[in-house]
Amino acid sequence: MARKKQSQNTDRLIEIINEILESRCSLSGRDKNLTNAVDKLGLLKKKRGKTNKEILETSIEALESIAEYFKS
């Protein structure tokens, strides 16, 4: 059940990031941070048999990209 909830949370985060990207009038250089985050989260959805460590590392990388977007 935990993996199902994780998958749902990942899907929702991807949806939210895509909504942010779609609502912007023009794309800027910092939007690559959000695109990078979507790509990282997409890897979580595609790759099967991930260890908890791999999931955590990929999630951290995605969140760092999101944080960088909002910081700049």
N, C-alpha and C positions, 0 to 999 in steps of 0.2 A: 504494500500500500504506500510506503514511503516513496518509492520510485515513481509511482503514478502521480502523487502529489507534487513531486519535484518536476515531473514532466509538465504538469498543468501550470505550475509557477513559471517555468521556463517559457512556455507558450505565451503566457500573459505578458511577461516582460518583453518578449520579442514584439508582440502586438503593440504595446505601449511605445516602444522605441520607433517602430514603423509609423505610428500615428504622429509622433513628433517630427519625423523626417518628412512626412507627407504634408504636414500643416505649415511648414516653413516655405516662405515665398521664394527664397533663393538659397541655394546650397552654398555653404562656406567651407573653408578648409577644415574647420573644427568638426564638421559633420562626419568626417572620416572616422572620428572616434566612435560615433554611434553606429556607423556601418560596421566598424571593426567589432563592436560589442555584439551586434546581431550575428555576425559571422561566427564568433566564438560560441555564442549560445546555440547557434544552429549545429555546431559540431556536437554539442551535448545531445541534441535530438537524434542525430544520425548514427553516432558511434554506439554500438552495443557492447556490453561486457566491460564497462568502465569501472575502475576502482573508485572508492570514495575519495582517495587522494587526487585522482585525475579530475573528478567532478569538481572538487573544491578548488583546485588550481585553475581550471578553466573558468569557473565562476568568478574567481578573484580577478583574473585577467579582464573579463568582460566588465566587471564593476569598476575596475581602474579606468577603463576606457570611458565609461559613463561619467565617472567623477571628473575626468579630464575635460570632457565636453562642458560640464556645468561650471568648472573652475575658470575656463577661458572666456 
